[in-house]
Amino acid sequence: MAKYIVIGIIAGLAAAALYATVATGSMMAIVLFYIAPLPLFIAGLGWGSIAALCGGIAGSAALAIIVDPKLGAVFALTVALAPVILSHLALKSRKLGDADEPSAQTTEWYPEGHLVMWTAGLAIVLVAATLLLTGIGPDQLKDLLSDMMKRMGELDTRQPSPINPEVQAQMKTFIGGASLFIPAISASVWIIATLVNLLIAAKILSGSGRSVRDWAPFRNLTLPPSTGLALGLALICAVLVSGILGLVAKTAAMALATVTAILGLATFHYMVHDNPMRMMMLTGVYVLIFAFTGFGVLPLIALAIAEMVFGLRARKARANHTT
């Protein structure tokens, strides 16, 4: 146990160091900022959630003492919380088969799709708690975005030209609309970053022979059956509800849309798995996602919905079996 605690503390201090690099403002610092949870995920998945918990406490305490107590609290919630919870869940398992014949039993691990949904749930809870506790609403976000754009304009050393009133009105409309989606986009980015760190940690541990559990191929990822219904309800609330609760509803809708798109991507991986043009097709999809961002994932969401409704992968598996 002492060894696990030491490993966790080292991982937590490494995560805190990565997290603190964002203060430098460089592009590399942003990359390091987003991989800050990686050491904690490695500790949690390789040595247990207690190691991740000790690391989270150590990292938070280091930042609170050396930098600022508020930064330590933010680190605990946005960086350390997910590795602790997801590592605990990922290492849960149960034995299947005849209890009288241990050699014939198989181990069923906590489903990867449930880990994805937990990640979305954590993102929604964190954003909702932040909005409700701070009282930040659409007006405050609009002012924040306006100030950010004003500062960016002040950094431009060129002589500013008079702004056309029509352009100014369009900018105000854009700011008013974009500000409504700041929390939702933040949640989506957090979900993707968290899952990428989880995936990298699992790959590192598998490659080093330290992996505790077996991981199913990404193409076999499934989500709970209620995901589609939850997404539909969240979209309805996002349209009908306003104010802070409206921001929370939009965040929930974006988070659920993100994990649905991930299911769509997994489905696409499955459908092209045995295709000779697989690599070219996958490259095209990823280029589409990175080039068009939000619009690029819409086909994946549609594919995920088709998978949930019609069972595309099961149909393909049956067709392959019959042939």
C-alpha positions as CSV (number, residue, x, y, z in Angstrom):
1,M,0.0,0.0,0.0
2,A,2.8,2.4,0.8
3,K,4.3,1.8,-2.6
4,Y,1.0,2.7,-4.3
5,I,0.7,5.9,-2.2
6,V,4.3,7.0,-3.2
7,I,3.5,6.2,-6.9
8,G,0.3,8.2,-6.6
9,I,2.0,11.2,-5.0
10,I,4.7,11.3,-7.7
11,A,1.9,11.1,-10.4
12,G,0.0,13.9,-8.7
13,L,3.0,16.2,-8.5
14,A,3.7,15.5,-12.2
15,A,0.1,16.3,-13.1
16,A,0.3,19.5,-11.1
17,A,3.5,20.5,-12.9
18,L,1.8,19.9,-16.3
19,Y,-1.2,21.9,-15.2
20,A,0.8,24.8,-14.0
21,T,2.6,25.2,-17.3
22,V,-0.4,26.9,-18.8
23,A,0.7,30.1,-17.1
24,T,3.5,30.4,-19.6
25,G,1.0,30.9,-22.4
26,S,2.9,29.0,-25.1
27,M,1.3,26.5,-27.5
28,M,3.3,23.6,-25.9
29,A,2.0,24.7,-22.5
30,I,-1.6,24.3,-23.8
31,V,-0.8,20.7,-24.9
32,L,0.8,19.9,-21.5
33,F,-2.2,21.5,-19.8
34,Y,-4.6,19.1,-21.5
35,I,-2.5,16.0,-20.7
36,A,-2.2,16.9,-17.0
37,P,-4.6,14.1,-16.0
38,L,-2.5,11.5,-17.8
39,P,-0.1,10.7,-14.8
40,L,-3.1,10.3,-12.5
41,F,-4.8,8.0,-15.0
42,I,-1.7,5.9,-15.3
43,A,-1.4,5.6,-11.5
44,G,-5.2,4.9,-11.1
45,L,-5.5,2.3,-13.8
46,G,-2.2,0.6,-13.0
47,W,-2.1,0.8,-9.2
48,G,-5.7,1.5,-8.2
49,S,-7.9,4.4,-7.5
50,I,-6.3,4.9,-4.1
51,A,-3.1,5.8,-5.9
52,A,-5.0,8.3,-8.1
53,L,-6.7,9.8,-5.0
54,C,-3.4,10.3,-3.2
55,G,-2.0,11.9,-6.3
56,G,-4.9,14.2,-6.6
57,I,-4.5,15.3,-3.0
58,A,-0.8,15.8,-3.4
59,G,-1.2,17.8,-6.6
60,S,-3.9,20.0,-5.3
61,A,-2.0,20.7,-2.1
62,A,1.2,21.5,-4.0
63,L,-0.7,24.0,-6.2
64,A,-2.6,25.5,-3.3
65,I,0.6,26.0,-1.3
66,I,3.0,27.1,-4.0
67,V,0.6,29.0,-6.3
68,D,-2.9,29.8,-5.1
69,P,-5.5,27.9,-3.0
70,K,-8.2,28.5,-5.7
71,L,-5.9,26.9,-8.3
72,G,-5.5,23.9,-6.1
73,A,-9.3,23.5,-5.8
74,V,-9.8,23.9,-9.6
75,F,-7.1,21.3,-10.2
76,A,-8.9,18.9,-7.8
77,L,-12.2,19.2,-9.6
78,T,-11.1,19.5,-13.3
79,V,-8.0,17.3,-13.3
80,A,-7.9,14.9,-10.3
81,L,-11.6,14.0,-9.9
82,A,-12.1,12.1,-13.2
83,P,-9.0,9.8,-12.8
84,V,-10.1,8.8,-9.3
85,I,-13.7,8.0,-10.2
86,L,-13.0,6.5,-13.7
87,S,-10.1,4.4,-12.4
88,H,-12.3,3.0,-9.6
89,L,-15.0,2.1,-12.0
90,A,-12.7,0.7,-14.7
91,L,-11.2,-1.8,-12.3
92,K,-14.5,-3.1,-11.1
93,S,-15.3,-6.6,-12.3
94,R,-17.3,-9.8,-11.6
95,K,-16.8,-13.4,-12.3
96,L,-19.2,-15.2,-14.7
97,G,-19.7,-19.0,-14.8
98,D,-19.9,-21.9,-12.3
99,A,-18.7,-20.8,-8.9
100,D,-17.7,-24.3,-8.2
101,E,-15.2,-24.4,-11.1
102,P,-13.0,-21.2,-10.9
103,S,-10.9,-22.3,-13.9
104,A,-14.0,-22.2,-16.1
105,Q,-15.1,-18.7,-14.9
106,T,-14.5,-15.6,-17.0
107,T,-14.1,-12.0,-15.8
108,E,-16.5,-9.3,-16.9
109,W,-15.1,-5.8,-16.6
110,Y,-17.0,-2.6,-16.1
111,P,-18.1,-1.6,-19.7
112,E,-16.1,1.0,-21.5
113,G,-19.4,2.6,-22.7
114,H,-20.4,3.2,-19.1
115,L,-17.1,4.9,-18.5
116,V,-17.8,7.2,-21.4
117,M,-21.2,8.1,-20.0
118,W,-19.7,8.7,-16.6
119,T,-17.3,11.1,-18.2
120,A,-20.1,13.0,-19.8
121,G,-22.0,13.0,-16.5
122,L,-19.0,14.5,-14.6
123,A,-18.6,17.2,-17.2
124,I,-22.3,18.2,-16.9
125,V,-22.1,18.2,-13.1
126,L,-18.9,20.3,-13.0
127,V,-20.3,22.9,-15.4
128,A,-23.7,23.0,-13.7
129,A,-22.2,23.4,-10.3
130,T,-19.9,26.1,-11.5
131,L,-22.8,28.1,-13.1
132,L,-25.2,27.6,-10.2
133,L,-22.7,28.4,-7.4
134,T,-21.2,31.4,-9.2
135,G,-24.5,32.7,-10.6
136,I,-22.9,33.2,-14.0
137,G,-25.6,33.5,-16.6
138,P,-25.9,34.4,-20.3
139,D,-25.4,38.1,-19.6
140,Q,-22.2,37.6,-17.7
141,L,-20.9,35.3,-20.4
142,K,-21.8,37.8,-23.1
143,D,-19.8,40.5,-21.2
144,L,-16.9,38.1,-20.7
145,L,-16.7,37.3,-24.4
146,S,-17.0,40.9,-25.4
147,D,-14.1,41.8,-23.1
148,M,-12.0,39.0,-24.5
149,M,-12.6,40.2,-28.1
150,K,-11.9,43.8,-27.1
151,R,-8.6,42.8,-25.5
152,M,-7.7,40.8,-28.7
153,G,-8.4,44.0,-30.7
154,E,-6.2,46.0,-28.4
155,L,-3.3,43.7,-29.0
156,D,-3.5,44.5,-32.7
157,T,-0.8,47.1,-33.3
158,R,-2.2,48.2,-36.6
159,Q,-4.2,51.5,-36.8
160,P,-7.8,50.6,-36.1
161,S,-10.3,51.6,-38.7
162,P,-13.8,52.8,-38.0
163,I,-16.2,49.9,-37.5
164,N,-19.2,49.9,-39.8
165,P,-22.4,50.1,-37.8
166,E,-23.8,47.0,-39.6
167,V,-20.7,45.0,-38.9
168,Q,-20.9,46.2,-35.2
169,A,-24.5,44.9,-35.0
170,Q,-23.5,41.6,-36.5
171,M,-20.7,41.3,-34.0
172,K,-23.0,41.9,-31.1
173,T,-25.4,39.3,-32.5
174,F,-22.5,36.8,-32.8
175,I,-21.3,37.5,-29.3
176,G,-24.8,37.1,-27.9
177,G,-25.2,33.7,-29.6
178,A,-21.8,32.4,-29.1
179,S,-21.7,33.2,-25.4
180,L,-24.6,30.8,-24.8
181,F,-22.4,27.9,-25.9
182,I,-19.2,28.6,-24.0
183,P,-20.1,26.2,-21.1
184,A,-21.3,23.5,-23.5
185,I,-18.2,23.7,-25.6
186,S,-16.0,23.7,-22.5
187,A,-17.7,20.5,-21.4
188,S,-17.3,18.8,-24.8
189,V,-13.6,19.7,-24.9
190,W,-13.2,18.4,-21.3
191,I,-14.9,15.1,-22.2
192,I,-12.7,14.5,-25.2
193,A,-9.5,15.4,-23.3
194,T,-10.4,13.1,-20.4
195,L,-11.2,10.2,-22.6
196,V,-8.0,10.7,-24.7
197,N,-6.0,10.7,-21.5
198,L,-7.8,7.5,-20.3
199,L,-7.1,5.8,-23.7
200,I,-3.4,6.8,-23.7
201,A,-3.0,5.6,-20.1
202,A,-4.5,2.3,-21.0
203,K,-2.2,1.9,-24.0
204,I,0.9,2.8,-22.0
205,L,0.0,0.3,-19.2
206,S,-0.9,-2.5,-21.8
207,G,2.4,-1.9,-23.6
208,S,4.4,-2.1,-20.3
209,G,2.6,-5.2,-19.1
210,R,1.1,-3.4,-16.2
211,S,-2.5,-3.3,-17.4
212,V,-4.9,-4.7,-14.7
213,R,-7.9,-5.2,-16.9
214,D,-8.7,-6.2,-20.5
215,W,-10.0,-3.5,-22.8
216,A,-12.5,-4.2,-25.6
217,P,-11.6,-2.8,-29.1
218,F,-12.9,0.7,-29.7
219,R,-15.0,-0.5,-32.6
220,N,-17.1,-2.6,-30.1
221,L,-18.0,0.4,-27.9
222,T,-21.6,0.5,-26.8
223,L,-23.5,3.1,-24.8
224,P,-26.5,2.5,-22.4
225,P,-29.8,2.1,-24.4
226,S,-31.2,5.3,-22.7
227,T,-28.5,7.5,-24.2
228,G,-30.6,8.4,-27.2
229,L,-33.6,9.3,-25.1
230,A,-31.5,11.4,-22.8
231,L,-30.0,13.3,-25.8
232,G,-33.5,14.0,-27.1
233,L,-34.7,15.3,-23.8
234,A,-31.6,17.5,-23.3
235,L,-32.0,19.0,-26.8
236,I,-35.7,19.9,-26.0
237,C,-34.7,21.5,-22.7
238,A,-31.8,23.3,-24.4
239,V,-34.3,25.0,-26.8
240,L,-37.1,25.7,-24.3
241,V,-35.2,26.7,-21.2
242,S,-33.4,30.0,-20.7
243,G,-31.1,31.6,-18.2
244,I,-28.6,29.6,-16.1
245,L,-30.7,26.5,-16.4
246,G,-30.7,27.0,-20.1
247,L,-26.9,27.0,-20.1
248,V,-27.0,23.8,-18.1
249,A,-29.4,22.2,-20.6
250,K,-27.2,23.2,-23.5
251,T,-24.2,21.8,-21.7
252,A,-26.0,18.5,-21.2
253,A,-27.1,18.4,-24.8
254,M,-23.5,19.1,-26.0
255,A,-22.0,16.5,-23.7
256,L,-24.5,13.8,-24.8
257,A,-24.0,14.7,-28.4
258,T,-20.3,14.4,-27.9
259,V,-20.5,10.8,-26.6
260,T,-23.1,9.9,-29.2
261,A,-20.6,11.1,-31.9
262,I,-18.0,8.9,-30.2
263,L,-20.4,5.9,-30.6
264,G,-20.8,6.9,-34.2
265,L,-17.1,6.9,-34.7
266,A,-16.8,3.5,-33.1
267,T,-19.6,2.2,-35.3
268,F,-17.8,3.5,-38.4
269,H,-14.6,1.7,-37.2
270,Y,-16.6,-1.5,-37.0
271,M,-18.3,-1.1,-40.4
272,V,-15.0,-0.6,-42.2
273,H,-12.8,-3.0,-40.1
274,D,-12.5,-5.6,-42.8
275,N,-12.5,-3.2,-45.7
276,P,-9.3,-3.1,-47.8
277,M,-9.7,0.7,-48.0
278,R,-10.0,0.9,-44.2
279,M,-7.1,3.3,-43.5
280,M,-8.1,5.7,-46.3
281,M,-11.7,5.8,-45.1
282,L,-10.8,6.4,-41.5
283,T,-8.3,9.1,-42.5
284,G,-11.1,10.8,-44.4
285,V,-13.4,10.7,-41.4
286,Y,-10.8,12.1,-39.0
287,V,-9.9,14.9,-41.5
288,L,-13.6,15.7,-41.8
289,I,-13.9,16.0,-38.0
290,F,-10.9,18.2,-37.6
291,A,-11.7,20.4,-40.6
292,F,-15.3,21.1,-39.9
293,T,-15.4,20.4,-36.1
294,G,-19.1,20.6,-35.0
295,F,-20.5,20.1,-38.5
296,G,-18.1,17.3,-39.1
297,V,-19.5,15.2,-36.3
298,L,-23.2,15.5,-37.4
299,P,-22.9,12.4,-39.7
300,L,-21.3,10.5,-36.8
301,I,-24.2,11.4,-34.6
302,A,-26.7,10.3,-37.3
303,L,-24.7,7.0,-37.7
304,A,-24.8,6.5,-33.9
305,I,-28.6,7.0,-33.8
306,A,-29.0,4.5,-36.7
307,E,-26.8,2.0,-34.7
308,M,-29.0,2.5,-31.6
309,V,-32.2,2.1,-33.5
310,F,-31.4,-0.5,-36.1
311,G,-28.3,-2.3,-34.6
312,L,-26.1,-1.8,-37.7
313,R,-23.1,-3.7,-36.2
314,A,-25.2,-6.7,-35.1
315,R,-26.7,-6.8,-38.7
316,K,-23.2,-6.7,-40.2
317,A,-22.0,-9.5,-37.8
318,R,-24.9,-11.7,-38.7
319,A,-24.4,-11.1,-42.4
320,N,-20.7,-12.0,-42.1
321,H,-21.6,-15.1,-40.1
322,T,-24.0,-16.3,-42.8
323,T,-21.5,-15.8,-45.5
